[in-house]
């Protein structure tokens, strides 16, 4: 089962990845291209070109694990031009897995601007 800890860091690879890559190929991308240590316990997310599949590589203290998800309909990302390699938290990964792309952060409440009247 896939149960990451709440304080885990997630690194998203910002380019399409061939889903034929398994443990060693994803490990090489995380280590040599993303310049991160795959054995650190962090999660590394990789998405295919059509954005219908995602693989998450992580180390669980006894070995490398690959978690995979394939969508039956829809896409994980709408436009590859908007995707870049980045670090996110566990909540960001959950949103990505649900198909939610935060485009803009909007506050639910805006404090009224108080100005001086002439």
C-alpha positions as CSV (number, residue, x, y, z in Angstrom):
1,X,0.0,0.0,0.0
2,X,1.0,3.6,-0.6
3,X,1.0,5.5,2.7
4,X,3.5,8.3,2.7
5,X,4.1,10.4,5.8
6,X,2.6,13.9,6.2
7,X,5.9,15.8,6.1
8,X,7.3,14.1,3.0
9,X,8.7,16.2,0.2
10,X,7.5,15.5,-3.4
11,X,9.5,16.3,-6.5
12,X,7.7,16.5,-9.8
13,X,9.7,15.9,-12.9
14,X,8.6,18.6,-15.4
15,X,9.1,16.7,-18.7
16,X,7.2,13.7,-20.2
17,X,8.7,10.3,-19.2
18,X,8.6,7.0,-21.0
19,X,6.5,4.7,-18.8
20,X,8.6,1.7,-19.7
21,X,11.2,3.0,-17.2
22,X,11.1,1.0,-14.0
23,X,13.1,1.3,-10.8
24,X,16.6,1.8,-12.3
25,X,15.5,4.3,-15.0
26,X,13.4,6.4,-12.6
27,X,16.2,6.2,-10.0
28,X,18.7,7.5,-12.6
29,X,16.3,10.4,-13.6
30,X,15.9,11.4,-9.9
31,X,19.6,11.2,-9.1
32,X,21.3,12.5,-12.3
33,X,18.7,14.8,-13.9
34,X,16.8,16.2,-10.9
35,X,20.0,16.1,-8.7
36,X,18.2,14.6,-5.7
37,X,18.9,11.5,-3.6
38,X,16.2,8.9,-4.3
39,X,17.2,7.1,-1.1
40,X,16.3,10.1,1.1
41,X,12.7,9.0,1.6
42,X,11.3,11.7,-0.7
43,X,8.7,11.0,-3.4
44,X,9.5,11.5,-7.1
45,X,6.6,11.8,-9.5
46,X,6.9,11.2,-13.2
47,X,4.1,11.7,-15.8
48,X,3.9,10.3,-19.4
49,X,3.6,12.4,-22.5
50,X,-0.2,12.0,-22.8
51,X,-0.5,12.8,-19.1
52,X,-2.7,9.7,-18.5
53,X,-0.2,7.8,-16.3
54,X,1.9,8.8,-13.3
55,X,4.6,6.8,-11.5
56,X,5.9,7.7,-8.0
57,X,9.3,6.4,-6.9
58,X,10.1,6.3,-3.2
59,X,12.4,4.5,-0.8
60,X,10.7,2.9,2.2
61,X,13.8,2.0,4.3
62,X,13.9,-1.6,2.9
63,X,14.0,-0.9,-0.9
64,X,12.7,1.2,-3.8
65,X,9.0,1.2,-4.5
66,X,7.2,2.3,-7.6
67,X,3.5,3.3,-7.3
68,X,1.6,3.7,-10.6
69,X,-1.8,5.2,-11.6
70,X,-3.4,5.1,-15.0
71,X,-6.4,7.3,-15.8
72,X,-9.3,5.7,-17.7
73,X,-10.4,9.2,-18.8
74,X,-9.1,12.7,-18.5
75,X,-5.5,13.9,-18.0
76,X,-3.3,14.7,-15.1
77,X,-2.0,17.9,-16.6
78,X,-3.7,19.9,-19.3
79,X,-0.7,21.5,-20.9
80,X,3.0,20.5,-20.7
81,X,4.1,24.1,-21.4
82,X,2.7,25.0,-17.9
83,X,4.5,22.1,-16.2
84,X,8.0,22.5,-14.7
85,X,10.1,20.5,-12.3
86,X,9.2,21.6,-8.9
87,X,9.0,20.6,-5.3
88,X,5.5,20.2,-3.7
89,X,4.1,18.8,-0.5
90,X,1.9,15.7,0.0
91,X,-1.2,17.8,-0.5
92,X,0.0,19.0,-3.9
93,X,0.5,15.4,-5.0
94,X,-3.0,14.4,-3.8
95,X,-4.4,17.3,-5.8
96,X,-2.5,16.2,-8.9
97,X,-3.7,12.6,-8.5
98,X,-7.3,13.9,-8.4
99,X,-6.8,16.0,-11.5
100,X,-6.8,19.4,-9.8
101,X,-4.3,21.9,-11.2
102,X,-4.1,25.0,-9.1
103,X,-3.7,27.8,-11.7
104,X,-4.2,30.7,-9.4
105,X,-4.4,31.0,-5.7
106,X,-7.3,33.2,-4.7
107,X,-8.2,34.3,-1.3
108,X,-11.7,33.5,-0.2
109,X,-12.0,36.8,1.6
110,X,-10.5,40.1,0.8
111,X,-10.3,42.7,3.5
112,X,-11.9,46.0,2.3
113,X,-9.5,48.7,1.4
114,X,-10.0,51.7,3.8
115,X,-9.0,55.0,2.3
116,X,-9.4,58.5,3.3
117,X,-12.1,60.5,1.8
118,X,-11.6,64.1,0.7
